[in-house]
Amino acid sequence: MLFVTVISIPSEKAKEAVELARKLKPPIGINVREAVVLFGKPDALVLFEAPDEKTAMGFVLELSQVGETRTSMAVPIAEL
């Protein structure tokens, strides 16, 4: 399953967010396809694969340590 998480990071947590991103080791079962910083809000985007919603939620909870997260399940266009 493919997921997209966007993160809005308060300015006072910017350094903490950078440290988390550098040290982030996804749990077993999570494959991060892409993680990028955005100009404007939201501040970051993480595109990742997880075997199920429960595993995805555990990973998103780690990301939510530094800001407000919103996660959606994604479906590749080729699969439609």
Backbone bond lengths (Angstrom), bond angles and torsions (degrees), N, CA, C in turn:
res aa  C-N    CA-C-N  psi(-1)  N-CA   C-N-CA  omega(-1)  CA-C   N-CA-C  phi
1 M - - - 1.440 - - 1.521 108.61 -
2 L 1.314 114.99 143.23 1.463 121.88 -177.35 1.525 109.28 -108.61
3 F 1.330 116.51 136.52 1.459 122.48 -178.37 1.523 110.19 -132.11
4 V 1.342 114.89 149.95 1.464 121.98 174.20 1.525 107.11 -124.24
5 T 1.323 116.09 125.50 1.462 121.00 175.76 1.516 108.33 -118.59
6 V 1.334 115.64 128.89 1.462 120.41 172.28 1.519 107.05 -108.35
7 I 1.329 115.14 145.08 1.461 120.86 -175.10 1.521 109.25 -127.89
8 S 1.340 115.72 127.14 1.464 121.88 171.60 1.518 106.73 -102.33
9 I 1.328 116.05 119.52 1.460 121.87 -172.19 1.522 109.67 -109.60
10 P 1.349 117.90 123.46 1.466 119.74 175.27 1.533 109.61 -63.91
11 S 1.315 116.61 145.46 1.472 120.26 -175.74 1.525 112.71 -56.66
12 E 1.324 117.84 -31.93 1.465 119.65 -179.41 1.526 112.55 -72.50
13 K 1.323 117.62 -11.06 1.468 120.75 178.16 1.526 112.43 -108.81
14 A 1.322 117.75 11.36 1.466 121.35 -176.23 1.533 111.77 -60.28
15 K 1.319 117.79 -48.02 1.471 120.22 -179.51 1.528 110.93 -63.92
16 E 1.325 116.18 -41.32 1.464 120.65 178.39 1.536 110.21 -62.15
17 A 1.316 116.64 -37.99 1.464 120.86 179.67 1.525 111.09 -65.77
18 V 1.320 116.91 -41.53 1.463 120.58 178.66 1.527 109.85 -63.87
19 E 1.324 117.24 -42.91 1.466 120.85 178.27 1.529 111.18 -62.43
20 L 1.330 116.74 -43.76 1.465 120.38 178.50 1.524 110.13 -60.30
21 A 1.317 116.38 -43.65 1.470 120.28 -179.03 1.524 111.23 -62.58
22 R 1.320 116.73 -40.40 1.474 120.30 -179.07 1.517 112.35 -69.61
23 K 1.322 117.14 -34.13 1.464 121.69 -176.03 1.522 113.31 -95.67
24 L 1.324 116.91 -7.67 1.455 120.98 -172.75 1.520 111.97 -60.16
25 K 1.316 114.79 121.82 1.460 121.63 174.92 1.521 105.86 -119.52
26 P 1.319 116.51 104.52 1.460 119.19 -178.09 1.528 110.98 -58.24
27 P 1.322 117.09 142.47 1.457 119.92 178.27 1.525 111.58 -65.06
28 I 1.301 115.97 164.96 1.466 121.09 177.28 1.523 108.35 -56.77
29 G 1.312 115.01 134.11 1.452 120.74 -179.76 1.516 113.94 98.94
30 I 1.333 117.04 -14.33 1.467 121.27 179.33 1.520 108.74 -101.76
31 N 1.311 115.86 128.75 1.464 122.10 175.21 1.530 107.68 -119.50
32 V 1.337 116.92 109.70 1.456 120.64 178.53 1.521 107.67 -80.59
33 R 1.309 116.57 115.91 1.464 121.12 178.93 1.523 110.95 -80.89
34 E 1.329 115.90 -38.49 1.466 119.87 -178.23 1.517 109.10 -159.43
35 A 1.325 116.35 141.75 1.461 122.99 172.79 1.523 105.87 -136.38
36 V 1.326 116.23 124.40 1.460 120.37 -176.01 1.523 110.62 -136.18
37 V 1.326 114.73 153.14 1.457 122.80 172.03 1.519 106.53 -94.08
38 L 1.330 116.37 139.29 1.459 121.39 -178.95 1.524 110.25 -112.40
39 F 1.304 117.79 150.82 1.450 122.14 172.60 1.521 107.30 -87.27
40 G 1.316 117.46 118.30 1.452 121.58 -176.85 1.515 110.54 100.08
41 K 1.318 115.49 -172.82 1.458 120.76 179.85 1.516 109.43 -97.08
42 P 1.299 120.85 139.24 1.450 126.05 -6.71 1.531 111.17 -66.15
43 D 1.317 116.11 169.88 1.459 121.63 -173.53 1.523 114.47 -91.08
44 A 1.303 117.17 -24.55 1.467 120.71 -176.93 1.517 109.93 -149.88
45 L 1.325 114.77 159.07 1.463 122.01 178.82 1.521 108.05 -138.83
46 V 1.325 115.92 135.50 1.465 121.45 177.29 1.529 107.32 -126.63
47 L 1.316 115.89 123.44 1.460 123.01 176.25 1.522 106.13 -106.66
48 F 1.335 116.78 119.97 1.458 119.01 -175.60 1.520 111.75 -144.21
49 E 1.330 114.40 160.38 1.456 122.55 175.92 1.523 108.62 -108.52
50 A 1.324 115.17 142.95 1.461 122.04 175.26 1.530 107.93 -143.78
51 P 1.321 116.96 150.95 1.465 119.05 -178.05 1.528 113.25 -70.59
52 D 1.352 116.84 -23.46 1.461 120.36 -178.08 1.532 109.67 -161.70
53 E 1.330 115.97 171.58 1.460 121.68 -177.67 1.527 112.54 -64.50
54 K 1.324 117.06 -36.74 1.466 120.41 -178.80 1.530 111.11 -62.83
55 T 1.316 116.51 -45.04 1.468 120.72 178.60 1.528 110.10 -64.93
56 A 1.322 116.72 -41.38 1.467 121.01 178.15 1.526 110.53 -60.65
57 M 1.321 116.79 -42.72 1.460 120.66 -178.24 1.524 111.85 -61.93
58 G 1.315 117.43 -39.86 1.459 120.20 177.55 1.517 111.61 -60.39
59 F 1.321 116.62 -40.27 1.459 121.27 179.14 1.528 110.42 -69.05
60 V 1.303 117.33 -42.98 1.471 121.15 179.55 1.527 110.47 -63.22
61 L 1.317 117.64 -35.32 1.466 119.67 177.41 1.524 111.36 -62.24
62 E 1.324 117.71 -35.40 1.467 120.49 174.59 1.520 110.38 -62.68
63 L 1.332 116.10 -45.37 1.462 120.85 -179.17 1.528 111.81 -64.63
64 S 1.318 116.86 -31.31 1.461 120.42 -176.13 1.528 113.31 -73.38
65 Q 1.330 117.54 -3.61 1.467 120.92 176.52 1.522 111.86 -62.93
66 V 1.323 116.89 -24.98 1.466 120.09 -174.04 1.522 113.99 -112.41
67 G 1.307 117.94 -0.89 1.460 118.15 179.75 1.507 112.36 176.52
68 E 1.300 114.20 -177.01 1.459 121.64 179.22 1.520 109.25 -81.90
69 T 1.316 116.42 127.65 1.460 120.71 -178.18 1.522 110.60 -112.36
70 R 1.317 114.34 149.74 1.462 122.31 170.12 1.520 106.32 -133.64
71 T 1.317 115.97 128.30 1.463 120.53 -175.96 1.520 109.90 -124.07
72 S 1.322 114.90 137.94 1.459 121.67 175.96 1.516 108.78 -129.71
73 M 1.336 115.42 148.48 1.452 119.42 171.03 1.525 106.47 -78.57
74 A 1.315 116.84 140.55 1.467 121.87 -178.30 1.526 109.40 -115.85
75 V 1.320 115.42 148.59 1.456 121.39 177.17 1.540 107.44 -126.25
76 P 1.320 117.24 119.43 1.466 119.18 177.94 1.533 110.22 -59.33
77 I 1.320 116.41 139.68 1.464 122.20 -178.28 1.527 110.40 -55.95
78 A 1.327 116.93 -36.44 1.467 120.45 -178.02 1.533 112.13 -61.71
79 E 1.324 116.88 -21.74 1.462 120.38 -178.58 1.518 113.37 -88.79
80 L 1.320 117.84 -3.73 1.474 120.97 -179.41 1.506 110.97 -82.08
